Amino acid sequence: MDDLDRQLIGLLRGNARLPAATIARTLRVARGTVQNRIARLEQDGMIVGYTVRLAAPEDARRITALTMIAVDGNNVEKVLRSLRGDASVSALHTTNGRWDIIAELRAD
């Protein structure tokens, strides 16, 4: 894989439906070069498929924050139960070390 292949893959990552002619103009190579390179990248297993990217759901545009929580004593389960009841908590993770819980919060 050379720089041209990397640039080609970068363009396809941005929009896998770009016409070969558009890619060729962008990369300043012949359309046949683009088609041949895509075919080779597919054949070599570098490109294994193409996909569709959907617009972010409305709640993905909300503010997301991560907060680390230290719990005194042996009260982690009690704190977790309390946090699970809060609608703004979207995920909870327990950890070892300085922090006992990592909470993912979402709000408008």
Sequence and secondary structure as in RCSB ss.txt:
>XXXX:A:sequence
MDDLDRQLIGLLRGNARLPAATIARTLRVARGTVQNRIARLEQDGMIVGYTVRLAAPEDARRITALTMIAVDGNN
VEKVLRSLRGDASVSALHTTNGRWDIIAELRAD
>XXXX:A:secstr
  HHHHHHHHHHHH TT  HHHHHHHHTS HHHHHHHHHHHHHTTS           GGGGSEEEEEEE   TT 
HHHHHHHHHT TTEEEEEE SSS SEEEEEEE 
